[in-house]
Amino acid sequence: MITVYGIPNCDTVKKARTWLAEQDLDVAFHDFKKQGVPAELLPTWIKAFGRDRIVNRAGNTWRKLDDAAKAAVVDDAAAAALMLAEPSVIKRPVVSWSDGHWTLGFSADAFEKSAFAAPK
């Protein structure tokens, strides 16, 4: 099973979901706004991508944070706390693939490799 984590109105999430639907793949969607951020997965995401990639410092949510909140993201625990408090600060989509690996963001090439990779 493939699980896409994100926000449904995010353009990048929409592109990813459209691509997956076009491939007729079985996909579950986890909506941060309705279901919350899965706190138990944050350490996995931080380890897989690094806090500087998973926290989207180019997005509107980050830009709207006050300087103290931005300056407080100095370690993994602070990054996780921010992601729980402000789910929109997470770079999207985060995708769990059938073979257990993760990708961040959308790239048709990366999705092609991930979706049709031989299971391990």
N, C-alpha and C positions, 0 to 999 in steps of 0.2 A: 504494500500500500504506500502511496505517495501522499504526504501531507504538506500542504502549503499553509504557512503561517503569515498573517498579514492583516491588512485593512482593505475591505472590498472596494472602496472608492479610490484607492491608490492606483495611478496609471500603470506603474510597473507591475503591480500585482495583477491588474486586469490583463496586461500583455502575457504574463506567465500563465494565468488561468486559461486564456484563449488558446495559447499554444498547446497546453496540455489537453484541452478539450478537442482540439483539431487532431491530436494523435490518438484520440479515443482511449485515453488512459484512465484508470480508476484512481480518483483523487479525492482526498478529504480536505476540507478547508477549515482552518482554525482562525476565527475572526477575533483579533485582539480587542475590538470594541465591545463585542458581545460576550466573549468567553474569557477575556482577560489574557494576560501574558502568562504562559506556563512557567512559573518561577523555578520549577525543578529542572527545566531545560536551559535556563540562562547560563549556568556554568559550562554546559556542553557547547553552547553557541559562542561564548567568550573564548573558550579553548580552541574551537574550530576556526574562528575568524579573527580573534583579537578584539579587545574592547574598542580600539580605534576604528575598526571597520564596522562593527555591529551597531555602534552608536553613530547615527547619521548626523554628522556635524555640518552637512550642507543643506539639510532640510529646514523647512519653516519652523518646526517645533523647536529645534535647537536654537535657531536665531531669535526666537521669542523668549527663551529662557533668560533670566537675569544673570549678570556676570558671576554672582556668587554660586549659583547652581552649576554653571559651566565649569567654574574653577574647582568645584568639589569633585569632579570626575577624575580622580587621581589614581584609582586602583579598580580592580575587578568588582569588588563589593559595592563601591560607589556607582559604578556603571550599571550594575544589576539593579540597585535601588532606583536609579533614575529611570531605567527601562520599565520597571514595575509601576512607577508613579506616572510616567509619560510614555505610554506605549507607542505613540507616533514618532518617537525619537529613534525607534529601531529601524535600521535599513531593511527594506523589504523587496521581495518576499524572502523568507527563510524557508527552505524546502528540505524535507526529510525524504530521501529516496528509498526505494524498496530494498536496496542492498545495505542500508544503514548509514550511508554518507550524507553529508549536508552541502547545500549550496546557498549562496547569498546573492540576492539581486536576480536579474533576468538576463540571460544571454541564450539565444536560440542554439548556438553551438554547444554551450555547456549543458543545456537541457537535453539536447540530442544525445550527447555522450552519456549523461546520467540516466536518462530514461530507458535507453536501450543497451546499457552495459550488461555484460554477462554477470549473473549473480555470483557472489563470492561464496 
